[in-house]
């Protein structure tokens, strides 16, 4: 659009100016050599001879410069400047009509900040602070921002969908799969980075209103297909929210693409960014950018468009333990379904008396069997196979589930390791533990029933004291009692035991005296498998039973009966 020309004015005027390439600052002034030199000192200035005015990128730094040159600001520029100077802690709570849940105060503040920035900002809260919930709450605040596109890692798609159903009203959610595009009908569209390039044209054609990119470090490298595709998609969308708890992993330049999507005026030129902030050095043949320089200045430049709270900053608002469901697909889906169908056919016509009879030897074997003891089950499995048939089938389903999801679980752990945080993984079967050790030989230690006391203590000490030891792989039972793993505040449950007390003991290895952070528990569950059912029942027992929460044993007749009843619904 054509700016208004201030013919004959004696004022030095700066105002907001919308161009085809985005917002800039329009500046007009009566000619003096001094003022001209001042304007020419600003980077990326452009002179428009037709209108005899200048424009410069709209950012806080340029406003401060023009303010020092005593320019007069129009109301739009004053408002932009005012909002840029507001501190996050000064933001009042914001009402979100229709939100299907209650936010913690710091999460509400993230929504308020995003609203202040008109849906264009970086949400960089630490892991475990609830960035997913914050973004979904903003979608609920603006139901008119549809269609909405959420781009995330492949193993996060289902969790995003579940959280959206949980928090957003009237959410027509569509998850996109595969490399062959089909009709897009959803109001909230969820897609993973790996297939985004194949759906680009279709996504551009739906005229999306908002783009949320989870784990924005996925497109930090501008040369990758993912980064190029994200940039093309974002050009067509008015509101963009990159999210990550670990956006800067190696170099300051890791942040460039995400910042540029939100506001290209902050760092218009990537080479200039590298020269200023990446310790530029000429090696005789070309420039190298292997370090970091002027970091405080960099932080101040991106501060107006980002919100970031470390876990320790909001620890008083966080629960002692936070649980996250991480659904993993199976590679052996056909094999698993065949085994599950056999089990369903076995139990669907059984009465409760028949079910209890089938497990009689296990739940009445001795006073010690008032709980369903994993070790005792292994002993009894062979000698009482005919009576334990349903149990054998359930154990087989558990093994098939973990085999099918293991490759995806390793990929999830590998992605987690990029955060720099330590992680404890609990499993049961030795073949699972061996595969994990094989996948992470240089950064892991393991503890299972094969280790003697010396090996056990060596593994614990390495994890607790060595910064390079990032992964503790523990066998439930062996690593679930009498040890402390407070060097980590993140744990992943890869296999679920039958005994709810075993699970609680696993969690408590991290949540002990000396733990300075809230503990995050990630449930790596096989999608649509027996694992989901077991986890659901165990979680209900932990929430509902004061006996479990107080550390008392509880009969697992209820657990087994409820699990069978779940399958009898088919």
C-alpha positions in Angstrom: 0.0 0.0 0.0 1.1 3.6 -0.6 2.2 5.5 2.5 0.9 8.9 3.2 3.4 11.6 2.0 4.1 14.2 4.6 4.8 17.0 2.1 6.3 20.2 3.6 6.4 18.8 7.2 9.1 20.0 9.5 8.8 16.9 11.6 11.0 13.8 11.6 8.3 11.1 11.4 8.5 7.3 11.9 5.5 5.1 11.5 4.5 1.5 10.9 4.4 0.6 7.2 3.1 -2.6 5.7 5.0 -3.8 2.6 4.7 -6.8 0.5 7.6 -8.3 2.4 6.2 -7.6 5.8 6.2 -4.7 8.3 8.8 -2.0 8.2 9.3 1.4 9.6 8.5 4.3 7.3 10.6 7.4 8.0 10.3 10.9 6.5 12.3 14.0 7.5 13.2 17.5 6.3 16.6 17.2 4.7 19.7 17.9 6.7 23.0 16.2 6.2 23.2 15.2 9.8 19.8 13.4 9.7 20.7 11.7 6.4 23.9 10.3 7.9 21.9 9.1 10.9 19.5 7.2 8.7 22.4 5.7 6.6 23.9 4.3 9.8 20.9 1.9 10.1 21.4 -1.5 8.5 19.1 -2.7 5.7 17.7 0.8 5.1 15.9 1.4 1.7 15.3 4.7 0.0 12.2 5.1 -2.2 12.9 7.9 -4.6 9.3 8.0 -5.9 8.0 9.1 -2.5 11.2 10.5 -1.1 11.0 8.4 2.0 13.1 5.7 3.7 12.1 2.3 5.3 14.1 0.2 7.8 13.3 -3.2 9.3 10.7 -3.1 12.1 12.5 -4.2 15.3 13.2 -2.9 18.8 16.8 -2.0 18.0 15.8 0.3 15.1 13.0 1.9 17.2 15.6 2.7 19.9 17.9 4.2 17.3 15.2 6.4 15.8 14.2 7.4 19.3 17.7 8.6 20.0 17.6 10.6 16.7 14.5 12.3 18.1 12.0 11.0 15.6 8.3 11.4 16.3 6.4 8.0 16.3 2.9 7.4 15.2 0.5 5.5 17.5 1.1 2.2 15.8 4.8 2.4 16.3 4.4 3.5 19.9 2.1 0.5 20.6 4.7 -1.9 19.1 7.4 -0.3 21.2 5.3 -0.5 24.4 4.5 -4.2 23.8 8.1 -5.0 23.1 9.1 -3.6 26.5 6.6 -5.5 28.6 8.2 -8.0 30.8 6.6 -11.5 31.0 6.2 -11.4 34.7 4.1 -8.2 34.3 1.4 -9.9 32.2 -1.9 -10.4 33.9 -3.8 -13.7 33.8 -5.9 -14.2 30.6 -9.3 -15.8 30.5 -9.6 -18.6 27.9 -13.3 -19.4 27.4 -14.1 -23.0 26.8 -10.7 -24.4 27.7 -11.2 -28.0 28.8 -8.8 -27.9 31.8 -7.1 -25.5 34.2 -3.7 -24.0 33.4 -1.0 -23.4 35.9 -0.2 -19.7 36.3 3.0 -19.8 34.3 1.3 -21.7 31.5 -1.5 -19.0 31.4 1.3 -16.4 31.2 2.7 -18.1 28.1 -0.8 -17.8 26.5 -1.0 -14.2 27.5 2.5 -13.5 26.0 1.5 -15.3 22.8 -1.6 -13.1 22.6 0.5 -10.0 23.2 2.6 -11.0 20.2 -0.5 -11.7 18.1 0.4 -15.4 17.7 3.9 -14.8 16.4 6.5 -15.8 19.1 8.8 -18.5 20.2 7.7 -20.8 23.1 10.9 -22.1 24.5 10.0 -23.3 28.0 12.1 -26.1 29.5 11.1 -29.7 29.1 8.3 -30.7 31.4 6.7 -27.2 31.6 3.8 -28.0 29.3 4.6 -26.3 26.0 2.0 -28.5 24.2 -0.7 -27.4 26.6 0.3 -23.7 26.2 0.0 -23.9 22.4 -3.3 -25.7 22.5 -4.7 -23.2 25.0 -3.9 -20.4 22.6 -5.7 -22.3 19.8 -8.8 -22.5 22.2 -8.4 -18.8 22.8 -8.7 -18.2 19.0 -11.1 -20.7 17.5 -11.1 -18.4 14.4 -7.5 -19.4 13.8 -8.5 -22.4 11.7 -7.3 -24.4 9.9 -4.3 -24.8 12.3 -1.3 -26.8 11.3 0.9 -28.6 13.9 4.2 -30.0 12.6 6.0 -32.3 15.0 8.2 -35.4 15.2 6.5 -38.6 14.0 6.3 -40.1 17.5 4.6 -37.1 18.9 1.6 -36.9 16.5 -0.7 -39.1 18.4 0.1 -37.4 21.7 -0.7 -34.0 20.1 -4.0 -35.3 19.0 -4.9 -36.7 22.4 -3.9 -33.5 24.1 -5.9 -31.5 21.6 -9.0 -33.6 22.3 -8.4 -33.1 26.0 -8.0 -29.3 26.0 -9.7 -27.8 22.9 -13.4 -27.7 22.3 -15.0 -28.8 19.0 -11.5 -29.9 17.8 -11.8 -31.5 14.3 -8.4 -33.2 14.4 -6.8 -34.9 11.4 -3.5 -36.7 11.5 -1.8 -36.9 8.1 0.1 -40.0 7.2 2.2 -41.3 4.3 3.7 -39.7 1.2 0.6 -39.7 -0.9 -1.7 -36.7 -0.1 -5.4 -37.2 0.4 -8.2 -34.8 1.2 -7.5 -32.5 4.1 -10.7 -32.0 6.1 -9.5 -31.2 9.6 -9.6 -27.9 11.5 -6.5 -28.9 13.4 -4.1 -30.8 11.1 -1.2 -32.7 12.6 1.7 -33.8 10.4 5.3 -35.0 11.0 8.4 -33.3 9.6 9.5 -36.4 7.6 6.5 -36.3 5.2 5.8 -32.5 5.2 7.4 -32.0 1.8 4.9 -34.4 0.1 1.9 -32.5 1.5 3.2 -29.0 1.0 0.9 -28.0 -1.9 -2.2 -29.3 -0.2 -1.3 -27.6 3.0 -0.7 -24.3 1.3 -4.1 -24.6 -0.5 -6.1 -24.8 2.7 -5.1 -21.2 3.7 -4.1 -22.1 7.3 -4.3 -19.3 9.9 -1.7 -20.6 12.3 1.4 -22.8 12.2 2.8 -24.5 15.3 6.2 -26.2 14.9 7.1 -28.6 17.8 10.8 -29.3 18.4 11.8 -26.5 16.1 15.4 -27.6 16.2 14.3 -30.1 13.5 14.7 -27.3 10.9 17.8 -25.5 12.3 19.9 -26.5 9.2 18.8 -24.3 6.3 20.2 -26.7 3.8 17.8 -29.6 4.7 14.6 -30.4 2.8 12.7 -30.0 6.1 13.9 -26.4 6.6 13.2 -25.4 3.1 9.7 -26.9 3.2 8.9 -25.2 6.6 9.9 -21.9 5.2 7.7 -22.3 2.1 4.8 -23.2 4.2 5.2 -20.5 6.8 5.2 -17.8 4.1 1.5 -18.4 3.5 0.5 -18.4 7.2 -0.1 -15.2 9.3 0.6 -16.7 12.7 3.7 -18.9 13.4 4.7 -20.4 16.8 7.9 -22.4 16.9 8.4 -24.4 20.1 11.4 -26.1 21.6 13.0 -26.7 25.0 16.4 -27.2 23.3 16.4 -24.9 20.3 20.1 -24.0 20.5 22.0 -27.3 20.5 25.4 -26.6 19.0 25.7 -23.1 17.5 23.9 -19.8 18.0 22.8 -20.1 14.4 20.6 -23.0 15.4 18.0 -20.4 16.4 18.1 -18.4 13.2 15.4 -20.2 11.2 12.9 -20.2 14.0 13.4 -16.5 14.7 13.2 -15.6 11.0 9.8 -17.4 10.7 8.4 -15.3 13.6 10.0 -12.0 12.6 12.4 -11.7 9.6 13.2 -8.1 10.6 15.2 -9.1 13.7 18.0 -10.8 11.6 17.4 -10.0 8.0 20.6 -11.6 6.7 22.0 -15.0 7.8 25.6 -14.2 6.9 25.5 -11.0 9.1 24.1 -13.2 11.9 27.0 -15.6 11.7 29.6 -12.9 11.5 28.3 -11.3 14.6 27.3 -14.2 16.8 29.1 -17.3 15.6 32.8 -16.3 16.3 33.6 -15.7 12.6 37.3 -16.5 11.7 39.0 -16.4 8.3 41.1 -19.6 7.9 42.9 -18.4 4.7 40.4 -20.1 2.4 37.1 -19.0 3.8 35.1 -18.1 6.9 34.6 -20.5 9.7 31.7 -20.2 12.2 32.5 -22.6 15.1 32.0 -20.6 18.2 29.7 -18.1 19.9 30.1 -14.4 20.4 28.1 -11.4 21.7 25.6 -13.8 23.3 24.1 -11.2 25.7 23.4 -9.0 22.8 21.8 -11.9 20.9 19.6 -12.7 23.9 18.4 -9.1 24.2 17.5 -9.1 20.5 15.4 -12.2 20.6 13.9 -11.6 24.0 10.9 -9.5 22.8 9.6 -12.5 20.7 10.3 -15.4 23.0 9.1 -16.8 26.3 11.3 -19.2 28.2 11.1 -20.5 31.8 13.4 -23.1 33.2 11.9 -25.8 35.3 13.6 -24.4 38.4 11.9 -21.1 37.8 8.4 -22.6 38.0 9.2 -25.6 40.3 6.8 -24.3 43.0 3.9 -24.6 40.5 4.9 -28.0 39.2 3.7 -31.3 40.7 6.3 -33.6 42.2 5.9 -36.0 39.2 4.5 -35.3 35.8 3.4 -38.2 33.5 3.4 -38.0 29.7 2.0 -40.6 27.4 4.3 -41.4 24.4 2.5 -43.7 22.0 4.8 -45.9 19.8 3.7 -47.8 16.7 4.5 -51.5 16.3 6.7 -52.9 13.5 5.1 -56.3 14.1 1.4 -55.2 14.1 0.1 -58.2 12.2 1.8 -60.7 14.5 0.6 -58.8 17.6 -3.0 -58.6 16.4 -3.1 -62.4 15.7 -1.9 -63.1 19.2 -4.3 -60.6 20.7 -7.3 -62.1 18.8 -6.4 -65.6 20.1 -6.5 -64.2 23.6 -9.7 -62.3 23.1 -11.3 -65.5 21.8 -10.1 -67.3 24.9 -11.5 -64.9 27.5 -14.6 -63.4 25.9 -16.9 -66.2 27.0 -15.3 -66.8 30.4 -17.1 -66.0 33.7 -15.4 -64.2 36.5 -15.3 -67.5 38.5 -13.5 -69.2 35.6 -11.0 -66.4 35.4 -10.2 -66.5 39.1 -9.9 -70.3 38.8 -7.4 -70.0 36.0 -5.2 -67.8 38.2 -5.8 -69.6 41.4 -2.3 -71.0 41.8 -0.9 -67.5 41.4 -3.0 -65.4 43.6 -3.4 -68.0 46.4 0.0 -69.7 46.2 1.2 -68.2 49.5 0.8 -65.1 51.7 3.6 -63.5 49.6 1.4 -63.9 46.5 -1.2 -61.4 47.7 0.5 -59.2 45.1 1.2 -60.5 41.6 5.0 -61.1 41.9 6.9 -61.0 38.6 9.7 -63.3 39.8 7.4 -65.9 41.1 5.4 -65.8 37.9 8.5 -66.7 35.9 9.1 -69.7 38.2 5.5 -70.9 37.9 5.1 -70.3 34.2 6.6 -73.6 33.0 5.5 -75.9 35.8 1.9 -74.8 35.7 1.6 -73.9 32.1 -1.9 -75.4 31.5 -3.4 -73.6 34.5 -1.5 -70.4 33.6 -2.6 -70.3 30.0 -4.2 -66.9 30.0 -1.2 -65.5 31.9 1.2 -67.0 29.4 -0.8 -65.4 26.6 -0.8 -62.0 28.3 3.0 -62.2 28.9 3.4 -63.1 25.2 1.4 -60.1 24.2 3.7 -57.9 26.4 6.8 -59.3 24.7 5.4 -58.9 21.2 4.5 -55.3 22.1 7.9 -54.4 23.3 9.6 -56.1 20.4 7.4 -54.2 18.0 8.0 -50.8 19.5 11.7 -51.2 20.4 13.1 -49.5 17.3 10.8 -46.5 17.8 11.6 -46.4 21.5 15.4 -46.2 20.7 14.6 -43.4 18.3 12.7 -41.5 21.0 15.6 -42.0 23.5 18.0 -40.7 20.8 16.0 -37.6 20.3 15.8 -37.1 24.1 19.5 -37.3 24.4 19.8 -34.2 22.2 18.3 -32.2 25.0 21.5 -32.8 27.1 19.4 -34.1 30.1 20.1 -37.4 31.8 17.5 -40.1 31.4 16.6 -43.3 33.3 14.9 -46.1 31.3 13.2 -49.0 33.1 12.6 -52.2 31.3 12.1 -55.9 32.2 13.4 -58.4 29.6 17.1 -58.8 29.2 16.9 -58.7 25.4 15.4 -55.2 25.7 18.1 -54.0 28.0 20.8 -55.5 25.8 19.4 -53.7 22.7 19.4 -50.4 24.6 23.0 -50.8 25.7 24.0 -51.7 22.1 22.3 -48.6 20.8 23.9 -46.2 23.3 27.3 -47.9 24.2 29.3 -44.7 25.0 26.8 -42.8 27.1 25.0 -45.5 29.1 25.3 -47.8 32.0 23.0 -50.7 32.8 21.9 -52.5 35.9 20.0 -55.8 35.9 19.8 -59.1 37.7 23.0 -60.3 36.0 25.1 -57.7 37.8 26.9 -58.3 41.1 27.0 -55.7 43.9 30.3 -54.2 42.7 29.0 -53.8 39.1 25.8 -52.4 40.5 27.5 -49.7 42.5 29.9 -48.8 39.7 26.9 -48.2 37.3 25.1 -46.0 39.9 28.2 -44.0 40.7 29.0 -43.4 37.0 25.4 -42.1 36.3 25.3 -40.0 39.5 28.8 -38.4 39.1 29.9 -38.5 35.5 28.4 -35.7 33.3 29.2 -37.8 30.2 27.0 -40.7 31.4 23.6 -39.6 30.2 21.6 -42.9 30.2 20.8 -45.3 33.0 19.2 -48.5 31.8 17.7 -50.4 34.7 15.7 -53.6 35.1 12.6 -53.2 37.1 13.0 -54.9 40.5 16.9 -55.0 40.2 17.1 -51.2 39.8 13.8 -50.4 41.6 14.9 -50.6 45.2 17.6 -49.3 47.5 19.4 -47.0 44.9 19.3 -43.3 44.2 19.3 -41.8 40.7 18.7 -38.2 41.5 21.2 -37.1 38.8 18.2 -37.4 36.5 14.8 -35.8 36.7 13.5 -37.7 33.6 12.5 -41.4 33.5 11.0 -43.5 30.7 9.0 -46.7 31.4 9.6 -49.0 28.5 8.0 -52.1 30.0 5.2 -52.2 32.6 5.3 -54.8 35.4 2.3 -56.5 36.8 2.9 -55.3 40.3 1.9 -51.6 40.9 4.4 -51.4 43.8 7.3 -52.2 41.4 6.2 -49.3 39.3 6.1 -46.9 42.2 9.5 -48.0 43.4 10.9 -47.2 39.9 9.6 -43.7 40.0 10.9 -43.2 43.5 14.5 -43.8 42.4 14.5 -40.3 41.0 12.0 -38.6 43.4 14.2 -38.8 46.5 15.9 -36.5 48.9 18.5 -34.5 46.9 16.2 -34.2 43.8 16.1 -30.5 43.0 13.6 -30.7 40.0 10.2 -32.0 39.3 10.3 -35.5 38.0 9.0 -36.2 34.5 7.8 -39.8 33.7 7.4 -40.8 30.1 5.2 -43.8 29.4 6.6 -45.3 26.2 3.5 -47.5 25.4 2.8 -49.6 22.3 -0.1 -48.0 20.5 -3.4 -50.0 20.9 -1.7 -52.8 22.8 -2.0 -54.6 26.2 0.5 -52.1 27.5 -2.0 -49.2 27.3 -4.6 -51.3 29.2 -2.1 -52.3 31.9 -0.8 -48.7 32.3 -4.4 -47.4 32.6 -5.4 -49.8 35.3 -2.1 -49.3 37.2 -2.5 -45.5 37.0 -6.0 -45.8 38.4 -4.8 -48.0 41.2 -2.1 -45.5 42.1 -4.5 -42.6 42.0 -7.4 -44.2 43.8 -5.8 -46.5 46.3 -4.3 -44.9 49.4 -2.8 -48.3 50.1 -0.5 -48.0 47.1 0.2 -44.4 47.7 1.2 -45.1 51.3 3.5 -48.0 50.3 1.2 -50.9 51.3 0.6 -54.0 49.3 -2.7 -54.5 47.5 -4.2 -57.6 46.0 -3.8 -57.7 42.3 -6.9 -59.9 41.8 -8.5 -56.6 40.9 -5.8 -55.8 38.3 -6.1 -59.1 36.6 -9.9 -59.2 36.7 -10.1 -55.7 35.3 -7.6 -56.5 32.5 -9.6 -59.5 31.5 -12.8 -57.5 31.5 -11.2 -55.0 29.2 -10.6 -57.7 26.7 -14.1 -59.2 27.2 -15.5 -55.9 25.9 -14.4 -56.8 22.4 
